């Protein structure tokens, strides 16, 4: 802990036995794991009387949960903190204290800078320490300075989280099973902000999954920075991989739909490919980042595989599960990328065919090996390459969505649609599907005749047998 600038207007914490309700507003940026972390921070604070409120103006505590992956991440945080400072000052003028906390990967990487540039922040905490939040809140209330917790603690945070989670709305939930990464890709900050790979014990994952199913959850997405490297201790004393865990979750826990993200090609083992063949509960959609189609760039990125090895892996997956759809990540303009390298990437995209993809210009992340590399690619070249790549990916995404028109698909409805009288859900291939239907469908799986393809969603009508509840 560091004590720096004194916090002003800090809300006093409530004891776990207090019946007083305090407002909590969590702002979440970044990946699905940050969404899970935000949910668990809310769970940790619930015994102190904190309950979610819709705006920071009504919040006794505000948490900004940050992401450090993309360019200018820290500056975006400081911009948002400037806005939240005004909220905190306005509440102080009304005699209302506010705890302002910054969490997540920017907090981990830039904790000291945050407190130097934003001394009105009361708590800075990294991704591995949010189980200590109640203690941090108490310390912030009584200390003569801000609280910073950005170490990598010896204890496993999951061992200290409350067993009960707030029931997720919409029948779908995230469940973190693995954190950190040991791959050290040249462009990536994850090993420095999330730490080394660690996996939760299988029994702990199974227990949390059982509670989610009992609360009405039908789809669970297993999360990890490198989730298919999962190697948790099993109840039989052996190490379990992701395939064995998925089989138990499907066959014994009774989860109807299972997804997992994010995967690394190097950790896609035979038993996991077989699980895609054998388990109908394992959804036919896989996010498998490749980043580049150039062997030279893949080597510079330290990805540990070639483009042809990726092609072969995709072939094996599709042989095992013919209806499998793929998503991927692409980075254009990695230092040293030539026109020929980019052409190799476009060739790989054409060879594979992706249902979805996320694509970005390379941006230098401080502390990563690529940041100090020579031959950085000019911004206008990166812009042109990104536009060309995204145009090709858009054609492929539209073609995949067109191919689902005319199918009948089971859709998990997770919420209301944008139009009155509509509900929205997810197809097995993670497409957004909107239909006219009652709110009673939310949290249920219903068969939908897919009739229309729109820019970013599908439209359809419910079949006569609309619910598998």
VOGU-3710 file (C-alpha; in Angstrom, 3 decimals, decimal comma):
1> xxxxxxxxxx> 0,000/0,000/0,000  1,151/3,516/-0,778  -0,304/6,569/0,930  -0,220/9,493/-1,448  -2,540/12,457/-1,864  -5,296/12,569/0,737  -8,711/11,547/-0,538  -11,391/14,190/-0,326  -15,019/13,454/0,388  -14,508/9,723/0,885
11> xxxxxxxxxx> -17,718/7,878/1,724  -17,579/6,012/5,008  -17,774/2,229/4,570  -20,702/0,310/5,970  -20,147/-2,735/8,108  -21,248/-6,122/6,839  -24,114/-6,018/9,321  -25,369/-2,588/8,287  -28,761/-2,357/6,620  -27,908/0,969/4,967
21> xxxxxxxxxx> -27,764/0,911/1,185  -24,946/2,647/-0,642  -24,909/3,388/-4,352  -22,279/1,677/-6,528  -21,608/2,562/-10,162  -19,117/0,445/-12,130  -17,864/1,560/-15,545  -16,356/-1,345/-17,484  -14,051/-1,082/-20,476  -12,463/-3,912/-22,418
31> xxxxxxxxxx> -12,797/-7,660/-22,577  -15,299/-10,153/-21,188  -12,963/-10,855/-18,291  -13,308/-7,240/-17,220  -17,083/-7,707/-17,304  -16,699/-10,725/-15,023  -14,298/-8,820/-12,754  -16,757/-5,933/-12,466  -19,536/-8,325/-11,493  -17,322/-9,901/-8,843
41> xxxxxxxxxx> -16,247/-6,521/-7,449  -19,933/-5,746/-7,007  -20,371/-9,089/-5,235  -17,450/-8,347/-2,895  -18,943/-4,981/-1,958  -22,503/-6,219/-1,448  -21,987/-7,151/2,243  -20,961/-3,540/2,853  -24,371/-2,385/1,644  -23,386/-1,339/-1,884
51> xxxxxxxxxx> -25,998/-1,796/-4,604  -25,824/-0,877/-8,288  -27,111/2,529/-9,402  -27,548/3,703/-12,962  -25,432/6,867/-12,933  -22,271/8,032/-11,154  -24,189/11,046/-9,832  -26,077/8,742/-7,461  -23,082/6,628/-6,455  -21,330/6,575/-3,103
61> xxxxxxxxxx> -18,615/4,583/-4,855  -17,522/4,715/-8,495  -15,226/2,092/-10,010  -13,627/2,610/-13,416  -12,496/-0,835/-14,590  -9,954/-0,225/-17,332  -8,331/-1,948/-20,321  -4,721/-1,437/-21,418  -4,757/-3,292/-24,740  -5,277/-0,498/-27,249
71> xxxxxxxxxx> -3,517/2,734/-28,099  -3,759/5,716/-25,748  -5,473/3,608/-23,094  -4,065/5,666/-20,227  -5,089/8,985/-21,786  -8,649/7,731/-22,174  -8,631/6,864/-18,481  -7,462/10,340/-17,490  -10,110/11,912/-19,699  -12,823/9,862/-17,996
81> xxxxxxxxxx> -11,376/10,616/-14,562  -11,644/14,321/-15,323  -15,363/13,842/-15,886  -15,738/11,776/-12,730  -13,857/14,387/-10,718  -16,638/16,857/-11,473  -19,202/14,302/-10,308  -17,288/13,789/-7,079  -16,968/17,535/-6,472  -20,675/18,108/-7,127
91> xxxxxxxxxx> -21,585/15,398/-4,641  -19,181/16,869/-2,083  -20,937/20,226/-2,401  -24,148/18,415/-1,438  -22,398/16,874/1,556  -22,198/13,448/-0,079  -18,927/11,542/0,002  -17,705/9,461/-2,920  -15,060/6,767/-3,183  -13,459/6,901/-6,629
101> xxxxxxxxxx> -11,535/3,766/-7,604  -9,591/2,822/-10,724  -9,283/-0,900/-11,380  -8,072/-3,169/-14,150  -5,034/-3,290/-16,376  -4,352/0,447/-16,696  -4,413/0,625/-12,905  -1,921/-2,238/-12,797  0,432/-0,666/-15,325  0,013/3,021/-14,497
111> xxxxxxxxxx> -0,980/3,083/-10,820  1,586/5,622/-9,678  0,913/7,875/-12,661  -2,822/7,777/-11,947  -2,335/9,014/-8,398  0,182/11,636/-9,516  -2,078/13,075/-12,217  -5,425/12,427/-10,522  -4,883/12,881/-6,764  -8,643/12,873/-6,202
121> xxxxxxxxxx> -8,680/9,122/-6,885  -9,046/7,220/-3,618  -8,215/3,644/-4,598  -6,110/2,091/-7,356  -6,268/-1,689/-7,627  -4,947/-4,238/-10,068  -6,839/-7,218/-11,499  -5,448/-9,638/-8,913  -6,417/-7,714/-5,784  -10,117/-6,895/-6,027
131> xxxxxxxxxx> -10,962/-9,507/-3,407  -9,415/-6,994/-0,970  -11,793/-4,190/-1,931  -13,720/-4,050/1,378  -10,426/-3,624/3,220  -9,316/-0,954/0,734  -12,550/0,983/1,216  -12,053/0,951/4,980  -8,432/2,039/4,638  -9,342/4,850/2,258
141> xxxxxxxxxx> -11,874/6,152/4,767  -9,390/6,358/7,624  -6,021/6,874/5,892  -4,213/10,128/5,272  -3,692/9,143/1,681  -4,925/7,135/-1,236  -4,722/3,351/-1,311  -2,901/1,532/-4,093  -2,911/-2,261/-4,455  -1,202/-3,361/-7,657
151> xxxxxxxxxx> 0,935/-6,221/-6,427  0,532/-9,849/-7,415  -0,548/-11,366/-4,092  0,499/-14,806/-2,941  -3,093/-15,788/-2,275  -5,426/-16,749/-5,107  -8,122/-14,078/-5,278  -10,814/-16,581/-6,223  -10,389/-18,280/-2,839  -11,576/-15,097/-1,136
161> xxxxxxxxxx> -14,542/-14,146/-3,306  -18,058/-14,719/-1,974  -19,591/-17,953/-3,189  -22,848/-16,280/-4,133  -23,032/-14,162/-7,264  -25,764/-11,774/-8,249  -28,055/-13,714/-10,575  -27,120/-12,764/-14,152  -29,939/-11,467/-16,297  -30,742/-13,074/-19,607
171> xxxxxxxxxx> -29,709/-16,648/-18,951  -26,026/-16,176/-19,848  -23,000/-15,685/-17,625  -19,235/-15,374/-17,749  -17,056/-17,599/-15,564  -13,327/-16,980/-15,288  -11,334/-20,213/-15,071  -7,839/-19,031/-16,013  -5,854/-15,811/-15,868  -2,562/-14,501/-17,123
181> xxxxxxxxxx> -0,393/-15,596/-20,007  3,069/-17,088/-20,446  3,273/-16,644/-24,223  4,834/-13,147/-24,238  3,729/-12,108/-27,708  5,850/-9,141/-28,710  2,931/-6,700/-28,922  0,969/-7,709/-25,818  0,834/-6,266/-22,295  -1,199/-9,085/-20,730
191> xxxxxxxxxx> 1,736/-10,949/-19,108  2,745/-7,689/-17,432  -0,717/-6,619/-16,260  -2,362/-9,982/-15,520  0,722/-11,977/-14,582  1,705/-15,563/-15,240  -0,793/-18,217/-16,252  -2,812/-19,603/-13,360  -5,869/-21,839/-13,366  -8,656/-22,216/-10,848
201> xxxxxxxxxx> -9,191/-25,661/-9,331  -11,731/-27,631/-11,327  -13,930/-28,197/-8,293  -14,205/-24,446/-7,664  -15,226/-23,870/-11,278  -17,767/-26,696/-11,119  -19,247/-25,349/-7,888  -19,643/-21,850/-9,326  -21,176/-23,296/-12,483  -23,688/-25,312/-10,445
211> xxxxxxxxxx> -24,773/-22,165/-8,621  -25,204/-20,347/-11,918  -27,296/-23,163/-13,373  -29,424/-23,208/-10,222  -29,990/-19,464/-10,730  -31,337/-20,085/-14,230  -28,215/-19,681/-16,346  -28,297/-21,690/-19,562  -25,115/-20,521/-21,259  -21,740/-20,111/-19,619
221> xxxxxxxxxx> -18,716/-18,606/-21,326  -15,489/-19,846/-19,763  -12,955/-17,028/-19,670  -9,200/-16,774/-19,656  -6,499/-14,718/-21,298  -5,326/-18,067/-22,680  -8,283/-20,210/-21,733  -7,364/-23,372/-23,608  -4,138/-23,501/-21,592  -6,328/-24,261/-18,564
231> xxxxxxxxxx> -4,608/-26,763/-16,259  -6,568/-26,784/-13,008  -6,243/-29,216/-10,143  -8,971/-31,830/-10,442  -10,896/-33,419/-7,564  -9,231/-36,732/-8,452  -5,778/-35,319/-7,713  -4,862/-35,002/-11,379  -4,472/-31,939/-13,555  -7,510/-31,267/-15,717
241> xxxxxxxxxx> -7,407/-29,602/-19,094  -10,178/-27,570/-20,663  -11,598/-30,572/-22,524  -12,168/-32,610/-19,374  -13,634/-29,616/-17,569  -16,023/-28,956/-20,466  -17,191/-32,575/-20,480  -18,019/-32,475/-16,769  -19,794/-29,129/-17,098  -21,876/-30,530/-19,951
251> xxxxxxxxxx> -22,578/-34,043/-18,694  -22,718/-33,627/-14,914  -23,519/-29,973/-14,216  -26,077/-29,786/-17,003  -25,047/-26,567/-18,718  -26,997/-26,318/-21,958  -24,568/-24,107/-23,856  -20,820/-23,732/-23,298  -18,429/-21,272/-24,919  -14,840/-20,346/-24,133
261> xxxxxxxxxx> -12,560/-17,455/-25,007  -9,803/-16,466/-25,718  -7,778/-19,324/-27,201  -4,239/-19,673/-28,499  -3,540/-21,968/-31,469  -0,597/-23,565/-29,655  -2,876/-24,880/-26,895  -5,595/-26,424/-29,072  -4,933/-30,031/-28,072  -6,393/-33,233/-29,483
271> xxxxxxxxxx> -8,792/-33,829/-26,589  -10,257/-30,346/-26,956  -10,791/-30,862/-30,680  -12,505/-34,149/-29,802  -14,733/-32,318/-27,330  -15,960/-30,123/-30,175  -16,874/-33,317/-32,009  -18,553/-35,029/-29,055  -20,330/-32,306/-27,063  -23,424/-30,695/-28,590
281> xxxxxxxxxx> -23,393/-28,322/-25,604  -20,107/-26,854/-26,848  -21,308/-24,148/-29,189  -20,128/-24,280/-32,831  -18,303/-20,960/-32,610  -14,646/-20,504/-31,735  -12,538/-17,385/-31,318  -9,032/-18,417/-32,387  -6,726/-15,414/-32,882  -4,051/-15,681/-35,564
291> xxxxxxxxxx> -2,965/-11,986/-35,751  -1,130/-12,344/-39,106  -0,852/-14,666/-42,086  2,849/-13,995/-42,607  5,310/-16,483/-41,136  7,891/-13,726/-40,837  5,537/-11,490/-38,863  4,258/-14,397/-36,768  7,861/-15,120/-35,770  8,448/-11,456/-34,928
301> xxxxxxxxxx> 5,277/-11,534/-32,834  6,561/-14,645/-30,999  3,336/-16,483/-31,772  5,017/-19,878/-31,917  3,258/-21,216/-35,020  3,206/-20,695/-38,771  0,353/-19,714/-41,051  0,158/-23,227/-42,488  0,029/-24,724/-38,998  -2,945/-22,477/-38,300
311> xxxxxxxxxx> -4,589/-23,606/-41,550  -4,042/-27,246/-40,610  -5,481/-26,694/-37,128  -8,595/-25,073/-38,568  -8,978/-28,014/-40,929  -8,873/-30,470/-38,027  -11,421/-28,447/-36,077  -13,797/-28,286/-39,030  -13,392/-31,998/-39,665  -14,415/-32,599/-36,061
321> xxxxxxxxxx> -17,284/-30,091/-36,123  -18,430/-29,279/-39,678  -20,765/-26,467/-38,556  -17,998/-24,685/-36,626  -17,724/-20,946/-37,313  -14,512/-19,077/-36,614  -13,634/-15,657/-35,303  -10,130/-14,236/-35,078  -7,963/-11,225/-34,260  -5,740/-9,424/-36,757
331> xxxxxxxxxx> -3,083/-6,771/-36,260  -1,880/-4,816/-39,283  1,303/-2,786/-39,316  3,351/-4,742/-36,792  6,923/-3,366/-36,935  8,616/-4,631/-40,065  5,428/-5,760/-41,830  5,904/-5,405/-45,598  3,415/-5,364/-48,447  4,271/-9,025/-49,054
341> xxxxxxxxxx> 3,579/-9,862/-45,408  0,223/-8,134/-45,590  -0,589/-10,011/-48,796  0,087/-13,249/-46,901  -2,443/-12,183/-44,274  -5,061/-11,452/-46,913  -4,351/-14,844/-48,493  -4,888/-16,612/-45,167  -8,195/-14,794/-44,640  -9,315/-15,905/-48,079
351> xxxxxxxxxx> -8,264/-19,485/-47,385  -9,961/-19,785/-43,987  -13,153/-17,730/-44,172  -14,214/-16,070/-40,923  -17,688/-15,494/-39,539  -16,459/-12,631/-37,373  -13,150/-10,916/-36,674  -11,577/-8,113/-34,693  -8,908/-6,114/-36,484  -6,647/-3,316/-35,332
361> xxxxxxxxxx> -3,699/-1,208/-36,308  -0,574/-2,035/-34,354  -0,057/0,387/-31,476  3,065/0,438/-29,368  2,525/-0,691/-25,779  5,196/0,492/-23,325  7,336/-2,296/-21,954  6,607/-4,795/-24,724  9,397/-6,097/-27,002  7,785/-4,711/-30,158
371> xxxxxxxxxx> 7,764/-1,197/-28,712  11,533/-0,989/-29,173  11,607/-2,622/-32,582  12,914/-0,877/-35,659  11,039/-0,403/-38,942  7,746/0,889/-37,580  5,117/1,076/-40,303  3,805/4,508/-41,314  0,328/5,373/-40,051  -1,097/5,999/-43,514
381> xxxxxxxxxx> 0,103/2,556/-44,612  -1,485/0,968/-41,552  -4,718/2,835/-42,262  -4,848/1,604/-45,862  -4,089/-1,983/-44,891  -6,697/-1,985/-42,152  -9,382/-0,702/-44,517  -8,543/-3,368/-47,101  -8,496/-6,138/-44,507  -11,756/-5,048/-42,884
391> xxxxxxxxxx> -13,481/-4,866/-46,262  -12,575/-8,488/-46,951  -13,658/-9,587/-43,484  -16,976/-7,753/-43,901  -17,661/-9,657/-47,132  -16,976/-12,927/-45,327  -19,146/-11,995/-42,341  -22,034/-11,023/-44,613  -21,669/-14,265/-46,556  -21,739/-16,320/-43,366
401> xxxxxxxxxx> -24,811/-14,498/-42,086  -26,509/-14,877/-45,473  -25,928/-18,624/-45,236  -27,916/-18,789/-41,984  -31,010/-17,229/-43,565  -33,489/-20,040/-44,067  -32,200/-22,075/-41,132  -34,080/-22,816/-37,926  -31,764/-22,168/-34,986  -32,094/-22,347/-31,194
411> xxxxxxxxxx> -31,675/-18,827/-29,828  -30,964/-17,911/-26,216  -32,871/-14,691/-25,571  -30,855/-12,399/-23,328  -32,813/-9,144/-23,318  -35,145/-6,754/-25,067  -34,517/-5,730/-28,646  -34,062/-2,172/-29,820  -37,598/-1,969/-31,172  -40,694/-2,118/-28,943
421> xxxxxxxxxx> -42,105/-5,609/-28,695  -38,851/-7,270/-29,703  -36,562/-9,599/-27,797  -32,930/-10,177/-28,691  -30,721/-13,197/-28,291  -27,740/-15,181/-29,521  -27,621/-17,921/-32,112  -25,279/-20,888/-31,615  -22,809/-18,965/-33,827  -22,961/-15,891/-31,561
431> xxxxxxxxxx> -25,017/-13,825/-34,001  -27,455/-11,293/-32,615  -31,012/-12,387/-33,455  -34,088/-10,172/-33,030  -37,697/-11,374/-33,124  -41,094/-10,086/-32,115  -41,908/-11,758/-28,831  -42,796/-11,299/-25,156  -40,349/-10,467/-22,379  -41,140/-13,867/-20,878
441> xxxxxxxxxx> -38,762/-15,336/-23,475  -35,771/-13,601/-21,865  -33,537/-16,217/-20,287  -35,037/-18,999/-22,393  -34,011/-20,885/-25,511  -36,454/-20,795/-28,409  -36,325/-22,027/-31,987  -36,290/-19,244/-34,555  -36,739/-19,373/-38,305  -34,047/-17,000/-39,578
451> xxxxxxxxxx> -35,607/-14,798/-42,276  -33,413/-11,695/-42,665  -29,793/-10,627/-42,543  -29,067/-7,069/-41,463  -25,730/-5,277/-41,105  -24,912/-6,587/-37,639  -27,810/-8,862/-36,750  -30,354/-11,373/-37,981  -34,138/-11,212/-37,940  -36,579/-14,063/-37,717
461> xxxxxxxxx> -39,830/-15,435/-36,376  -40,496/-17,819/-33,542  -41,466/-21,335/-34,478  -44,596/-22,878/-33,013  -42,530/-24,750/-30,438  -40,922/-21,661/-28,990  -39,472/-22,717/-25,679  -37,358/-25,525/-24,383  -37,900/-24,517/-20,759
//
